Amino acid sequence: MEKQMTYLKAILKWGVRNQMLKTIEECSELQKALAKSILNPNPKNEEQIKEELADVQIMLNQMRIMYPFEEEKKKKLKRLRGLLR
């Protein structure tokens, strides 16, 4: 519950719009780290990916508060299960 409060406080402090922009920024940084790792495999790149994944996960947890999506997630998982048969 402490994590949820931290996410909520961040949303309230910086606002929905700014947190949306920050999410875009963090996703972009993860994308760059992944591309770099594919193009130039290196153990240092793995650490960068982990850091960016942490940032993205934190921002996605805030997005989940702003935009609950459990029903959509259920539908997508059901579709994925069907594709895996």
Secondary structure, DSSP 4 states (H G I P E B T S, - for coil): -HHHHHHHHHHHHHHHHHHHHHHHHHHHHHHHHHHHHHHS--HHHHHHHHHHHHHHHHHHHHHHHHS--HHHHHHHHHHHHHHT-
